[in-house]
Amino acid sequence: MSIFINEKTGLFQIVTENTEYQMKADKYGVLKHLWYGGKTGCDMEYLLNYPDVGFSGNIYDAGNDRTYSLDTLPLEYACEGVGDYRITAAAAVHSDGSCALDLRYKGYRISKGKYGIKGLPAVYADENEAETLEIILKDNCSDIEVTLKYGVLPKLDIITRCISIANNGNEPVIFTKAASLCLDIPQGSWEWIHFHGRHTLERQIERMPLNHGIQESSSTRGTSSHQQNPTVLLCSPDCTETAGSCIGAVLMYSGSFQTKLQLDQLEQVRLIVGIHPDLFRWELKPSEVFDTPEVILSYSGSGMEALSHNFQKVIREHVCRGKYKLSERPVLINNWEATYFDFDENKILKIAEQAADLGVDMLVLDDGWFGKRDDDCSGLGDWFVNEKKIGGGLGRLAEKIKGMGMKFGLWFEPEMVSEDSELYRAHPEWAIQIPSKKPVRSRYQLVLDMTNPEVREYIFEAISNILNSADISYVKWDMNRSICDWHTPCLPAENQGEMPHRYILGLYELLERLTNAFPDVLFEGCSGGGGRFDAGMLYYCPQIWCSDDTDAFERTKIQYGTSFFYPVSAVGAHISAVPGHQTGRITPIETRAVTAMAGSFGYELDLNTLSDGEKQKVKEQIVRFKQDGPLIHNGLYYRLSNPMTDKFAVWEFVSENRTDVLVNGVIFRTEPNSRQYSIKLRGLLPEADYRLAENGKVYKGSALMNGGILLPKSWGDYVPVEMHFTVEV
Ligand code: GLA
């Protein structure tokens, strides 16, 4: 049991293996937030302040008590219009034009297992792995009812949250904001970490003190975006990988989002996470219910490493689904950086033959195989094979690839349309645009209206036809632009504000349908690399192409940022040619291998262009990934250095029983007359003896963790680090 309620005091306690979450419905029916942190085992109300603060008003029920103010108390779900002047989670406009939501406690429900959310991705768990708490709040002045849902996975130290809003009245109510998470942290000093970037430079970590006032990371692009990721970390100023307090939140959503933080007048922190309100205006009609996306929360009192382990595990085992969730991923070769649009069947077969010869499992045919698609100006939407390039069709090509002992995968960009396409000529109204305005083009393309069921039906049929026409084992689902010009003929003028969220609901519905219809196909997400790298997409695709930057050095930083919340198996990573196509940098093939193996591994170059020596290395790399893959994907992942500030990037995989250890990394530069750097390992058995395969020597676990091990002597730049340790028996 993880949920405890004291009916007398109104105290709700959620207790997991190492954490505790508390809230309390008080005598006014206000649901106050009391605590999220380490286990305390007692009512934490004693820590609350009731100061009489000027200009912080008091609810009427409090009479002349000037110390009871919604503007100063920590609240479980803060709403607008009730005298709380901090950032709020929800705002509504009632039929009389008033805007207050005065939520008061009505009741609760507890159930076994984890709740699901209709039409949205959500963490799932067996009945005996999770519990659900629902707290029902009712607006004091309307028939709006808000249910706060908590899913508890006690063993994983995970609590999920989402909100369900019901209109039990007779008039519609317009919601202009409905966040998934409101978390007040009244005590302590906190810094925040978020992950920003751009195309080919995703999830760069930034850690900052909180300023008085408001700060945010967000996206209004219609996607979760390269620019900011829908994840956030709050940590104590002394928090490191292995010590200190931290709270993480992951929004399971692939559209525009907002993570907002405020340090208020009393040095208290409020965190709000949810759909971006700038692009949200939802009419809740009588008897209707609105469900927000889910937020996954975790707390660690022992640093960020434990927090990351919680998130990596819950996402790998309770978000990702399907046949490939825990199974080995095929080593693939993708032709994009090898050929771009310039290919025909012969060229592809040559690439395939060489790849098969070296042990690759699957060939993925990327952009350019369909319609009139010789460059990025045309063809999107026409999902039928381009016979000029692939003469005998996909079925024959797939058979030939299969004949070489490999599987066959295919690229799609289903949500897009080129103006120069048969689809656009037949259905210009399917592209998102405002009737009185020319649309914004990006990569020359327009976006299909995913709120339109006819569009979804067309895409479902088109992709199904292709998948049924050939033996296709993998789909790369790409999405190569940000969205604007929000307008759809499917909604009346007054409801156009619902379109951005309805787009995501439409996308999820289509993905659900397709992944159910083709359960044996491995779906990989992509959006110009990692522009939609989020837990929402991972519910449908167990891996996502991490970045269009395949440069090994840049990848150490991108993958470092990605690792704070997402599992290694979710990270699509390939070895590409040098000089790198994004940076012109030259890195050794072994260095490219260690970075690409910290993910779902593959190649993205024409292997025919390699020297015999390099080909031999490729052969060995594939054998190595087959051996180490289970440890890499199932093991615990440790960040042993910070590549943003250190002279090297080093990371470690440790098997759950601690007997197998793989240390990988890159030493960025060699300095003359320099000493060898050392690195401390983590997560080992202190008493055990570990043999290092590379030199045959034996080291004690406690020595490797307390003293460390010397990194190899480097020569040249971007030197790979590879150390395998196994416990001596
Ligand atoms: C995006 C993807 C690439 C490739 C191209 C094809 O940029 O991230 O991997 O598929 O599209 O156009």
Boltz pocket constraint, residues with backbone or C-beta under 6 A from the ligand:
constraints:
  - pocket:
      binder: B
      contacts: [[A, 336], [A, 366], [A, 367], [A, 411], [A, 478], [A, 480], [A, 526], [A, 527], [A, 528], [A, 529], [A, 545], [A, 547], [A, 548]]
      max_distance: 6.0
